[in-house]
């Protein structure tokens, strides 16, 4: 007959305790992973907002630079035309 003080009986109680702790530990691990995933998703969403903002800023700058290039092309064409006109007038001057 076994008593409360027998080692074998305590072993059974420890095994039962481990069985109970095991699922709780697994649940805690799962909970930690979910919390970490949620934090990562939040961080990625914030990063996306910042990147979208940066993209809009860069697109605006690109548009400005494109307009400047077009303006410079127009000025270049005007200057070329004026130079050609002046050269044509110089050719009409008798020597």
C-alpha distance (Angstrom), angle and dihedral (degrees) to the residues before:
residue distance angle dihedral
X1 . . .
X2 3.79 . .
X3 3.75 125.4 .
X4 3.80 132.0 -155.6
X5 3.76 88.2 -96.8
X6 3.77 97.3 57.8
X7 3.83 112.6 116.4
X8 3.79 92.7 -136.1
X9 3.79 92.5 60.4
X10 3.80 92.7 49.8
X11 3.76 88.4 50.6
X12 3.79 89.6 57.6
X13 3.80 90.8 49.6
X14 3.81 90.6 49.4
X15 3.79 91.1 50.4
X16 3.79 90.6 51.0
X17 3.81 90.2 48.1
X18 3.81 90.7 50.7
X19 3.78 89.9 49.8
X20 3.79 89.7 53.5
X21 3.81 94.1 44.7
X22 3.79 93.2 46.7
X23 3.81 96.7 67.3
X24 3.81 90.6 41.6
X25 3.78 90.4 52.5
X26 3.79 90.4 47.7
X27 3.78 90.1 49.5
X28 3.82 90.9 49.3
X29 3.81 90.5 49.2
X30 3.79 90.3 49.6
X31 3.80 90.4 47.3
X32 3.83 90.5 51.0
X33 3.79 91.6 49.3
X34 3.80 91.5 49.5
X35 3.80 91.4 48.7
X36 3.83 90.6 49.3
X37 3.80 90.1 48.5
X38 3.80 91.7 50.3
X39 3.82 90.8 50.5
X40 3.81 90.2 48.6
X41 3.81 91.3 50.4
X42 3.81 90.4 49.8
X43 3.81 91.0 49.9
X44 3.81 91.4 48.0
X45 3.80 91.5 49.8
X46 3.81 90.6 51.3
X47 3.79 89.8 47.7
X48 3.80 90.1 49.8
X49 3.81 91.1 52.5
X50 3.80 89.8 51.5
X51 3.80 92.0 46.9
X52 3.82 92.0 48.5
X53 3.80 89.2 50.8
X54 3.82 90.3 48.9
X55 3.82 91.0 48.6
X56 3.81 91.0 52.9
X57 3.81 90.2 48.8
X58 3.80 92.3 49.9
X59 3.81 91.8 46.1
X60 3.81 89.2 52.4
X61 3.81 90.6 50.5
X62 3.79 90.5 47.4
X63 3.81 90.4 52.0
X64 3.81 90.3 50.2
X65 3.81 91.6 49.9
X66 3.80 91.4 47.0
X67 3.81 89.8 52.7
X68 3.81 90.0 48.7
X69 3.81 90.6 51.1
X70 3.80 91.0 49.9
X71 3.79 90.6 48.3
X72 3.81 91.1 49.7
X73 3.82 90.7 49.1
X74 3.79 90.0 52.1
X75 3.82 91.2 48.4
X76 3.79 90.8 48.1
X77 3.78 90.8 51.2
X78 3.82 91.0 48.9
X79 3.82 92.4 48.6
X80 3.81 90.9 47.7
X81 3.79 90.2 50.8
X82 3.82 91.6 49.0
X83 3.82 91.4 48.8
X84 3.79 91.3 49.6
X85 3.81 89.6 50.0
X86 3.81 90.8 50.4
X87 3.81 91.4 47.6
X88 3.80 90.3 50.2
X89 3.83 89.7 51.1
X90 3.82 90.3 49.1
X91 3.79 90.0 53.8
X92 3.80 90.9 55.3
X93 3.83 92.2 57.2
X94 3.80 109.8 99.1
X95 3.75 116.0 -122.0
